[in-house]
Amino acid sequence: MANSLANLVECRGVAIRYGDLRALEDFDLTLPPGKACALIGPNGAGKSTVLKLLAGLETESAGSLLVNGKRPQDAGQAWKRDIGLLPENLALFDALTVAEHLELSGELYGLSRNETSMRTEELLTLLSLGEGRDRFAAACSYGMRKKTAFAMALLHAPKLLLLDEPFEGLDPASCESVLAVLLRAKSGGMGILVSSHMLMHVERLADEVVLLDRGRATWRGATVTEGGLQEHYLRLIAAAPLPPMAWL
């Protein structure tokens, strides 16, 4: 592995177990600044578990883990300000508007009011949220809620961005906007770890792809040279055979 001082994430032999359930087993990951890694795999493979682990929302049962040079469970408020998280459940407040979510995020991450306002306007425009800025989250579509949560994760320009299915539920134009932002952030030195089923976007973003299956990394690679990522994925994760289904 590369020198740990240069890496945002150093994860070695990590396991997460709940009794007999092994949510993650013998997992390794290294992520330097300015690189993007994508976690792919079937539902329940452990992708969200990895993201929660790196954000300090899960605790390893075995192995060693450093994120931004510290073990997440031992890190303080300053460490948390260097992390941006788009969680699986989006974690929005129904009684706050889209714009109020970003204003709150800026305050929590220590941005000035002027800086928060400037970045909020840029993100609302980029993500086509301007017309819905005063809409309460409870009244937003899933796509609007997803883009709001993405903007909150990005607003404070973290060193490490952890994204759980950032493209899910978005229209094609919004996917392109999110992808363009992530490519720019990566070129500026931000480290990005993303879980996604949208393999066409993963191919354009990720420097490394890790396939998880039942809590284990069963394949990893920088690129897929033959057939593309989707074809390679389907060879590794065989679909269940179609039963007779005479009732259809």
N, C-alpha and C positions, 0 to 999 in steps of 0.2 A: 504493500500500500504506500501511497504518497506520504510525505512528511505531515504529521498530524497538525503542525502549526499552520499549515497552509490550507487545511480543510475545514469546511463549515460543519461537516458531519463525519464522525468516525464511529462506525457501528460494527462490532466484531462479536460473532457467535451469540447474538442476542436471542433470547427465548422469552415468550410470554405464555404462561400456563395458568389456567383456572381449574384447579383440581386435575382431572384426567384430560381436560380439553387443552389442546396445544394450539393456541391462536397464532403463534409464531415460533419457529424453531431454527436455531443455528443460522441466523440471518446476519449477513455482512453488507455494509454499504459505506462507500466513501464518496463525498461530494465536495469538490473544491469550489471556490468562488468563480462566478462566470460560467458555470456549467448547469445543465438541466438533466435530471434523471426522471424517467417515467416508470411507474409501477403499473404493470398490466396483469390480467388474470381474471378468472371467473369470479362471479359473486361469492363472497365469503372466503376469498383466498387469503386475506390478511392485509390488503392494501391500506384500508382505513386505519387498521391497527398500527401500522408503521408510522403513519402520519401523526396519530395521537401520541405515540411513543416519543417522537421527536419534539412534539409541542409540550411535553411534560404532562399529558393527560392520562398516560398509562405508565406503569413501572415495569421494568424488565425483571424477569424471574432469574435470568442467568445471562452471562456475557457482559461486555463493557460498552458504554455509550457516552460519547461526548458530542455536544451540539454547541457550536460557537465556543468551543474550548471548555465547556462545563457540562456536568451531568444535569439534565433538565430538572430533576427532583431537588437538586441542591442550589439551583440558580435563583437569583433575585429579580427585582423589577427591571433593572437595567438590561439584563439578559433578555427578558421578555419583549423589550422594545425593539430588539433586533430580529424578531420573528414575526412573520405575517402568516396568518392561518385562515384558509377557507375551509370550514368544517363541513362534515357530511350533512348536518342538520341546519346549516346556515346561521343559526344563533342570532336571529333578528328579533326585535321587539315590535309586536303588532301595533302598539300605540305610538310609535315614532314614524315620521315620514322618511322617505329615501334620503333627503338632504340632511335631516337631523341625525341619521345614523353616521354619516360621514363627519359631521360636526362633532359628534360625541367621540368618534374614533380619534380625530385629531387632538382633542383635549386629553384623552387618555394616554396618547403616545407622546405628549409634551410638545406638540407643534404650536406655533403662535397662531393667533386668530387669523391673521392675514395669510399665512402660509396654508392653513387649513382651507380657507375660502378659495384661494387660487387653485389648489390641487383639486378641491371638490368640483369647481366649475369645469376644469379640464376633464376630469373623469366622467362627470355627468354628460358632457358633450360627446366624448369619445364613445361611451357605452350607450348612447341614445336614451339616456334617462332624464334629459332635461325637462321634457313635458310632464314627466311623472314625479318630479322632484318633491312636490308637496303631497304626494299620495301616501297614505299610511301603509305600512308594510302588510297589514292584514288584507288590504284591498289590492295588492300587487299580484300580478301573474307570477308563476314560478320563475320564469326567465328574468323578470325584473328583480325578484328577490335574490336570485343567483348573482346577477350583475352587481347589486348593491353590496352583497357580502364580499364579492371579489374586490370591489373598490375599497372596502374597508380594510381588507388584508394588504392592499397595495399602498394605501394613502401615505403611510409613514416611511416609505422606501426602505423596507427591512433588508438586512443582509441575507436572510434566508426566507424563502416563500414556500409554504406548504399548502398544496391545493388538492382538495378532494373533489374529483370530477368537475373541473372548472368549465367544461364545454357542454355538459349535460343540460338539456332543456333550453339551450340557446338557439336562436335562428342562425342561418349560415353567415349573415353579415356580422352578427355579434360575435360569433366564433372567430371570424377573421380579425375583429378588433381586439379581442382578448389575446389571440395568438400574436398579433403585432406588438402589443404591449409587453408580452412575456419575452419575445425575441429582443426587444430593445432593453428590457431590464437585464437580461442575461448578458448582452453585449456590454452593459455598464458595470458588470461584476457581481450581480445578484446571483445567488445560488437558488435553484428551483427544483423542488421535488413534487411531482404531480402524479396522481393516480387517474387513470382514464381508460374508458372503453373505446374512445374515439381515436382509433389507430392512425387514421389519416393525419390528424393533428399531432399526434405523438411523433410520427416520423419526421415532421418538420421542426419540432421543438427540441427533442431529446438528444443529448450526446450519448446517453447510455439508457438502455431499456432492461428492466428486470421483470421476468415473468414469475409471479407467485402462484402457487397451487397448494392448497391445504396447508398454508402457513410456512411453506418452504420456497426458497428461490430455486426454481428448477432449470432456469436458463437466463443468461444475461449476455448482452452484446452491444457493441457500439452502433453497428448497422446490420441490416439484413441484405445480403448481396443478391440473393436469388428470390424473385417472386414477390418481394415486398413484405412488410411486417404482418399484414392481415393473413396472407397465405401461410407464412411461417407460424404464426400463432395457432391457426387452425390445424396445422400438422402436429403441433405440440399438445394442444388441448383438443382431443377428439370429441366431436359431438356425439351425444347419445344416439344409438340407432333408432330409427322411426319404428314404433310398434305398429301392429296391424290397424288399430283404430277403426274398426269396421263401423263404429257408431257415427263417424263423421261422413 
